[in-house]
Amino acid sequence: LGGKYFGNPVVRAVMWPGMQFQLLTTREPDLDMCATAIASLNLVKDDPTVLAMRQAGGMKEVSFIQ
């Protein structure tokens, strides 16, 4: 709805904080972020819980809290 009335100054003022927050959360990851994501995936790829779920034929929900 905001996109439909974005030309309205009141709507723009109300939407401005959300649009600014979106700029913070949608940036390209840097190399450190990518390295962290890869390390995290490498840690869980051989996890017994994940392997059991994969062999059972479903990855609907995996809980690592035991």
C-alpha positions as CSV (number, residue, x, y, z in Angstrom):
1,L,0.0,0.0,0.0
2,G,2.9,2.3,0.8
3,G,4.2,1.8,-2.8
4,K,0.9,2.9,-4.2
5,Y,1.0,6.2,-2.3
6,F,4.8,6.7,-2.1
7,G,4.4,10.2,-3.7
8,N,2.5,11.4,-0.7
9,P,4.9,13.2,1.7
10,V,3.2,11.8,4.8
11,V,3.5,8.2,3.5
12,R,7.2,8.9,2.6
13,A,7.9,10.2,6.1
14,V,6.3,7.2,7.8
15,M,8.1,4.7,5.5
16,W,11.5,6.4,5.7
17,P,12.8,4.6,8.9
18,G,11.9,1.2,7.5
19,M,13.6,2.0,4.2
20,Q,16.8,3.1,5.9
21,F,16.8,-0.1,8.1
22,Q,16.4,-2.1,4.9
23,L,19.6,-0.6,3.6
24,L,21.4,-2.0,6.6
25,T,20.1,-5.5,6.3
26,T,20.4,-6.0,2.6
27,R,24.1,-5.3,1.9
28,E,26.3,-7.8,0.2
29,P,28.3,-10.0,2.7
30,D,32.0,-9.3,3.0
31,L,34.6,-12.0,3.0
32,D,34.6,-12.5,6.7
33,M,30.8,-13.1,6.7
34,C,31.2,-15.7,3.9
35,A,34.0,-17.4,5.7
36,T,31.8,-17.7,8.8
37,A,28.9,-19.1,6.8
38,I,31.2,-21.7,5.2
39,A,32.7,-22.7,8.5
40,S,29.2,-23.1,10.0
41,L,28.1,-25.3,7.2
42,N,31.2,-27.4,7.5
43,L,30.5,-27.9,11.2
44,V,27.0,-29.2,10.7
45,K,27.3,-31.1,7.4
46,D,28.7,-34.2,9.2
47,D,26.4,-33.8,12.3
48,P,24.8,-37.2,13.2
49,T,21.4,-35.6,13.5
50,V,21.5,-34.0,10.1
51,L,22.8,-37.3,8.5
52,A,20.0,-39.3,10.2
53,M,17.4,-36.8,8.9
54,R,18.8,-37.0,5.4
55,Q,18.8,-40.8,5.5
56,A,15.2,-40.8,6.8
57,G,14.2,-38.9,3.7
58,G,13.2,-35.6,5.2
59,M,14.7,-32.4,6.4
60,K,11.4,-30.9,7.6
61,E,12.7,-29.8,11.0
62,V,16.1,-30.3,12.7
63,S,16.6,-29.6,16.3
64,F,20.1,-29.4,17.6
65,I,19.0,-28.9,21.2
66,Q,19.1,-32.2,23.1
